[in-house]
Amino acid sequence: MGFKIAVVGATGNVGREMLNILEERGFPVSEVVALASRRSQGTEVSFGDRTLKVKALDAYDFSDTDICIMSAGGNVSKEWSPKIGKQGCVVIDNSSAFRYDQDVPLIVPEVNPDAISLFTRKNIIANPNCSTAQLVVALKPLHDFATIKRVVVATYQSVSGAGKEGMDELFTQTRAVFVADQVDVKKFTKRIAFNVIPHIDVFLDDGFTKEEWKMVAETKKMLDPKIKLTATCVRVPVFIGHSEAVNIEFEKPITADEAREILREAPGCQVLDKREDGGYITPLESAGEDATFISRIREDSTIDNGLSMWIVSDNLRKGAALNAVQIAELLIERGLIQPKKKAA
């Protein structure tokens, strides 16, 4: 029995990845509809070996659509997600528009699957920020074992987190450097080629950025409100794959060996941790992979019950598109949604 799925923002990096993952994972679809703004109407996108023509969001009737996966930015989502939800279509939203709404569950299936039942309040489910998603996948099993008190994280976030414009800017700036052309800065606040920028999203009054605040608020909502977390989020000249250097303080004792074994058995995690040259993961190897990879697991002797580790994941997949599709799969697995159109 198939479900009718709409993907909003189908022409963007994440929207295209959502279509790829729906097909890769054999999601039970009866029909897939690609939607975007009117300026993208008629653009062709791929779904497996099929080609879909993009339709205009503002002219589409969602009344016979089962699930809408939304990746068109916060402003579009704020306007359209409530309208779509009221038509009986469940919205899985990749933006920050509803993540902090108490009536909207914020879901990573490996972390807090039971919270998904709250979606009926607004027919909207929020997908977390890309940097938070991979972090909580790794933190959850460790928190269950030894209870996390505090987390200090520094991110190394790829330019694909800023969309196609970010990827294009890294490419064009890098080429300009090599041929001694002028380097133009448009998308980022400073040159990204051969540089790192300690600034993602807008600055808040306390000196942290919105990206850093998101990691705090989302970890508390999904994992445990008592966890203290501080973050420094940095954009690096990598096309795909976010990396995080993470220091964790626990309430109970936990060794590096115990953490390795726990993470090896944890859903969505893959441990690659050898104390030798190349015995760790980098974002280059994570691109195109579904797992959250953990390396460099070691005890921190400067605090009681402390560990440090390195966490890497494909931000377009687990950080966005894959997690959204996994949420849709969870709805079906738990019998929380039935196709509106019954098979003939």
C-alpha positions as CSV (number, residue, x, y, z in Angstrom):
1,M,0.0,0.0,0.0
2,G,1.6,3.2,-1.2
3,F,1.6,6.8,0.2
4,K,1.4,9.9,-1.9
5,I,4.4,12.1,-1.0
6,A,5.1,15.7,-1.8
7,V,8.6,17.2,-1.6
8,V,8.7,21.0,-1.3
9,G,11.9,22.6,-2.3
10,A,12.6,19.8,-4.7
11,T,15.2,21.8,-6.7
12,G,17.5,22.5,-3.8
13,N,20.4,20.4,-2.5
14,V,18.4,18.8,0.3
15,G,15.2,18.5,-1.8
16,R,17.0,16.5,-4.4
17,E,18.7,14.4,-1.8
18,M,15.2,13.7,-0.3
19,L,14.0,12.3,-3.6
20,N,17.2,10.2,-4.0
21,I,16.8,8.7,-0.5
22,L,13.1,8.0,-0.9
23,E,14.0,5.9,-4.0
24,E,17.1,4.3,-2.5
25,R,15.3,3.1,0.6
26,G,12.3,1.8,-1.3
27,F,9.9,4.0,0.5
28,P,6.3,2.8,-0.2
29,V,5.1,5.5,-2.5
30,S,2.1,5.5,-4.8
31,E,3.1,8.9,-6.2
32,V,5.8,11.5,-5.6
33,V,5.2,15.1,-6.4
34,A,8.0,17.6,-6.7
35,L,7.1,21.2,-5.6
36,A,8.9,24.5,-5.5
37,S,8.3,28.2,-6.1
38,R,6.7,29.4,-9.3
39,R,10.1,30.4,-10.8
40,S,11.1,26.7,-10.7
41,Q,7.9,25.5,-12.2
42,G,8.7,23.1,-15.1
43,T,12.2,22.3,-13.9
44,E,13.0,18.6,-14.1
45,V,14.3,16.6,-11.1
46,S,15.1,12.9,-10.8
47,F,13.4,10.3,-8.8
48,G,15.1,7.0,-9.5
49,D,14.9,6.4,-13.2
50,R,12.0,8.7,-13.5
51,T,11.9,12.4,-14.3
52,L,9.5,14.7,-12.4
53,K,8.4,18.1,-13.5
54,V,8.3,20.5,-10.7
55,K,4.9,22.0,-9.9
56,A,4.2,25.3,-8.1
57,L,3.6,25.1,-4.4
58,D,1.0,27.8,-4.2
59,A,-1.2,26.1,-6.8
60,Y,-1.1,22.6,-5.3
61,D,-3.9,20.9,-3.5
62,F,-2.7,18.7,-0.6
63,S,-6.0,17.2,0.3
64,D,-5.1,13.8,-1.2
65,T,-1.4,13.9,-0.2
66,D,-0.3,11.8,2.8
67,I,3.1,13.3,3.7
68,C,4.7,16.5,2.7
69,I,8.5,16.7,3.3
70,M,9.3,20.4,3.4
71,S,12.8,21.8,2.6
72,A,12.1,25.3,1.4
73,G,13.3,27.5,4.3
74,G,11.7,28.9,7.4
75,N,9.6,31.7,5.9
76,V,8.0,29.3,3.4
77,S,7.4,26.8,6.1
78,K,5.8,29.3,8.5
79,E,3.3,30.3,5.8
80,W,2.6,26.9,4.3
81,S,3.1,24.1,6.9
82,P,0.0,25.0,9.0
83,K,-2.1,25.2,5.9
84,I,-0.9,21.9,4.6
85,G,-1.4,20.3,8.0
86,K,-5.0,21.5,8.1
87,Q,-5.6,19.7,4.8
88,G,-4.8,16.4,6.6
89,C,-1.3,16.0,5.2
90,V,1.5,15.4,7.7
91,V,4.3,17.9,7.3
92,I,7.9,16.9,8.0
93,D,9.7,20.2,8.1
94,N,13.5,20.6,7.6
95,S,13.6,24.3,8.6
96,S,13.8,25.9,12.1
97,A,10.3,27.3,11.9
98,F,8.6,24.9,14.3
99,R,11.5,23.2,16.1
100,Y,10.9,25.0,19.4
101,D,7.1,24.9,19.3
102,Q,6.0,22.7,22.2
103,D,3.1,21.4,20.1
104,V,5.5,20.2,17.4
105,P,7.7,17.1,18.0
106,L,11.4,17.5,17.1
107,I,12.5,14.0,16.1
108,V,15.6,12.0,15.5
109,P,14.3,8.4,15.2
110,E,17.3,6.9,17.0
111,V,17.0,9.3,19.9
112,N,13.4,10.1,20.8
113,P,11.0,8.0,18.6
114,D,8.2,8.0,21.2
115,A,7.7,11.8,20.9
116,I,6.4,11.4,17.3
117,S,2.9,10.7,18.6
118,L,2.6,14.4,19.5
119,F,2.4,15.3,15.7
120,T,-1.4,15.2,15.8
121,R,-1.5,18.5,17.6
122,K,-0.6,20.4,14.4
123,N,0.1,17.7,11.8
124,I,3.7,19.0,11.8
125,I,7.0,17.2,12.7
126,A,10.2,19.1,12.9
127,N,13.6,17.9,11.6
128,P,16.5,19.2,13.7
129,N,19.4,21.3,12.7
130,C,22.1,19.3,10.8
131,S,24.8,19.9,13.4
132,T,22.5,18.8,16.2
133,A,21.2,15.6,14.5
134,Q,24.5,13.8,14.3
135,L,25.5,15.0,17.8
136,V,22.5,13.6,19.5
137,V,22.7,10.2,17.7
138,A,26.1,9.7,19.3
139,L,25.1,11.2,22.7
140,K,21.9,9.3,23.3
141,P,23.4,5.8,24.0
142,L,26.1,7.3,26.2
143,H,23.6,9.4,28.1
144,D,21.5,6.2,28.7
145,F,24.6,4.5,30.2
146,A,26.3,7.3,32.3
147,T,24.0,10.4,32.2
148,I,25.6,13.4,30.5
149,K,26.1,16.6,32.6
150,R,27.8,18.9,30.2
151,V,28.9,19.0,26.5
152,V,31.4,21.3,24.9
153,V,31.4,21.1,21.1
154,A,33.2,22.8,18.3
155,T,31.8,22.2,14.8
156,Y,33.5,22.1,11.5
157,Q,30.6,22.6,9.1
158,S,30.7,22.1,5.3
159,V,29.5,24.8,2.9
160,S,26.6,22.6,1.7
161,G,25.0,23.5,5.0
162,A,24.5,27.0,3.3
163,G,22.9,25.4,0.2
164,K,23.9,25.4,-3.4
165,E,25.1,29.0,-3.2
166,G,27.6,28.1,-0.5
167,M,29.0,25.2,-2.5
168,D,29.2,27.4,-5.6
169,E,31.1,30.1,-3.6
170,L,33.7,27.7,-2.4
171,F,34.2,26.3,-5.9
172,T,34.4,29.7,-7.6
173,Q,36.7,31.2,-4.9
174,T,39.0,28.2,-5.0
175,R,39.3,28.4,-8.8
176,A,39.9,32.2,-8.5
177,V,42.8,31.7,-6.0
178,F,44.5,29.1,-8.3
179,V,44.3,31.4,-11.4
180,A,45.0,34.6,-9.5
181,D,41.6,36.1,-10.2
182,Q,39.7,38.4,-7.9
183,V,38.0,36.5,-5.1
184,D,34.4,37.6,-4.6
185,V,32.6,37.2,-1.3
186,K,28.8,36.9,-1.6
187,K,27.3,34.1,0.5
188,F,29.6,34.1,3.4
189,T,30.8,36.9,5.6
190,K,34.5,36.4,4.7
191,R,36.4,34.4,2.1
192,I,35.8,30.6,2.6
193,A,38.4,29.2,0.2
194,F,41.5,28.2,2.2
195,N,39.9,29.8,5.3
196,V,37.6,29.0,8.2
197,I,34.8,31.3,9.5
198,P,33.7,31.1,13.1
199,H,30.3,32.5,12.3
200,I,27.1,30.6,11.2
201,D,23.7,32.3,11.2
202,V,23.1,35.6,13.0
203,F,24.7,36.9,16.2
204,L,22.6,37.0,19.3
205,D,22.8,39.5,22.2
206,D,25.0,37.1,24.3
207,G,27.6,36.8,21.6
208,F,26.7,33.3,20.5
209,T,25.3,32.7,17.1
210,K,21.8,31.4,16.3
211,E,23.4,28.1,15.0
212,E,25.1,27.7,18.4
213,W,21.8,28.4,20.2
214,K,20.0,25.9,18.1
215,M,22.4,23.1,19.2
216,V,21.7,23.9,22.8
217,A,17.9,24.2,22.5
218,E,17.5,21.2,20.3
219,T,19.7,18.9,22.4
220,K,17.7,19.9,25.5
221,K,14.3,19.3,23.8
222,M,15.2,15.9,22.2
223,L,17.6,14.4,24.8
224,D,17.4,15.9,28.2
225,P,16.6,19.5,29.4
226,K,19.2,19.1,32.2
227,I,22.2,18.7,29.9
228,K,24.4,21.8,29.8
229,L,25.9,22.4,26.3
230,T,28.0,25.1,24.8
231,A,29.0,25.3,21.2
232,T,31.3,27.1,18.8
233,C,30.1,26.7,15.2
234,V,32.6,27.1,12.4
235,R,32.3,27.0,8.6
236,V,35.1,25.2,6.8
237,P,36.1,24.8,3.1
238,V,34.6,21.3,2.8
239,F,31.8,20.6,0.3
240,I,29.9,17.9,2.2
241,G,30.1,16.5,5.7
242,H,30.0,18.2,9.1
243,S,32.6,17.3,11.8
244,E,32.4,18.0,15.5
245,A,35.1,17.9,18.3
246,V,33.1,17.0,21.4
247,N,34.0,16.9,25.0
248,I,31.5,15.3,27.4
249,E,31.3,15.2,31.2
250,F,29.2,12.4,32.7
251,E,27.6,12.0,36.1
252,K,28.8,8.3,36.3
253,P,32.1,6.7,35.4
254,I,32.6,5.6,31.8
255,T,35.8,4.5,30.1
256,A,36.8,5.0,26.4
257,D,36.5,1.2,25.9
258,E,33.0,1.2,27.3
259,A,32.0,4.1,25.1
260,R,33.4,2.3,22.0
261,E,31.4,-0.8,22.7
262,I,28.2,1.1,23.5
263,L,28.5,3.2,20.3
264,R,29.3,0.1,18.1
265,E,25.9,-1.3,19.2
266,A,23.9,1.9,18.9
267,P,21.5,2.5,16.0
268,G,22.8,4.9,13.4
269,C,26.4,4.9,14.8
270,Q,29.5,3.5,13.2
271,V,32.8,3.5,15.2
272,L,36.0,3.9,13.2
273,D,38.7,4.4,15.9
274,K,42.2,3.1,15.5
275,R,45.1,4.8,17.1
276,E,47.2,4.8,13.9
277,D,47.6,7.0,10.8
278,G,44.3,7.2,9.0
279,G,42.4,5.3,11.7
280,Y,39.6,7.8,12.0
281,I,36.9,9.3,9.8
282,T,37.0,12.6,7.8
283,P,34.1,14.3,6.1
284,L,35.3,13.2,2.7
285,E,34.6,9.5,3.6
286,S,31.3,10.4,5.2
287,A,29.8,11.9,2.0
288,G,27.0,9.7,0.7
289,E,26.9,7.6,3.8
290,D,23.9,7.2,6.2
291,A,25.8,6.6,9.4
292,T,27.0,9.0,12.1
293,F,30.7,8.1,12.4
294,I,32.6,8.4,15.7
295,S,36.4,8.4,16.0
296,R,39.2,9.6,18.4
297,I,37.3,8.3,21.6
298,R,39.5,9.0,24.6
299,E,39.3,9.7,28.3
300,D,39.7,13.3,29.5
301,S,41.8,13.3,32.6
302,T,41.1,17.0,33.3
303,I,37.6,16.3,34.6
304,D,35.9,13.4,36.5
305,N,34.1,11.1,34.1
306,G,35.1,12.9,30.9
307,L,35.4,11.7,27.3
308,S,36.5,13.4,24.1
309,M,35.5,12.3,20.6
310,W,35.2,13.2,17.0
311,I,31.8,12.9,15.2
312,V,31.3,13.2,11.5
313,S,28.3,12.8,9.2
314,D,26.9,13.7,5.8
315,N,24.9,16.8,6.6
316,L,22.7,16.5,3.6
317,R,21.7,13.0,4.6
318,K,21.5,12.4,8.3
319,G,21.6,16.1,9.0
320,A,18.6,16.7,6.8
321,A,17.1,14.5,4.0
322,L,17.8,11.0,5.5
323,N,16.4,12.0,8.9
324,A,13.2,13.4,7.3
325,V,12.7,10.2,5.4
326,Q,13.3,8.1,8.5
327,I,10.7,10.2,10.3
328,A,8.2,9.3,7.5
329,E,9.2,5.6,7.9
330,L,8.6,5.8,11.6
331,L,5.1,7.2,11.1
332,I,4.3,4.2,9.0
333,E,6.0,1.6,11.2
334,R,4.0,2.8,14.2
335,G,0.7,2.8,12.3
336,L,0.3,6.5,12.9
337,I,-0.7,7.2,9.3
338,Q,-2.7,5.4,6.6
339,P,-2.8,6.2,2.9
340,K,-5.8,8.4,2.0
341,K,-6.2,6.7,-1.3
342,K,-6.7,2.9,-0.9
343,A,-5.1,0.6,-3.5
344,A,-7.5,-0.5,-6.1
